[in-house]
Amino acid sequence: MPRPKGLPKTGGRQKGGVDKIKREAILAAQGITPLDYMLGIIRNEQEDKTVRLDAAKAAAPTSMLDFFILNTRALPRSP
């Protein structure tokens, strides 16, 4: 059912809010990728351990995939 005229819009995203794609674009423009950001959190020993572990869990699939791709290309193929 449509809103009656004169009633302000409620809910939804705040005007000017930063969404995920825009945030990643801003970080990439600064030379920081999301993976670099997470690795920085992991390496920061002053950060809380739970935050560091959560960052490690989030970064693991990406970094392990890169590791796997790089290492499988270097292996000789079996006949």
WOFEN-V593244 format. One record per backbone hydrogen bond with DSSP energy under -0.5 kcal/mol. CO is the residue of the C=O (numbers start at 0). NH is the residue of the N-H. If there is no record, write none. Layout:
CO NH
CO NH
This chain:
3 6
5 7
13 16
16 18
18 22
19 23
20 24
21 25
22 26
23 27
24 28
25 29
26 31
27 30
30 32
32 36
33 37
34 38
35 39
36 40
37 41
38 42
39 43
42 44
43 46
47 51
48 52
49 53
50 54
51 55
52 56
53 57
54 58
55 59
56 60
58 62
59 63
60 64
61 65
62 66
63 67
64 68
65 69
66 70
67 71
68 72
69 73
70 74
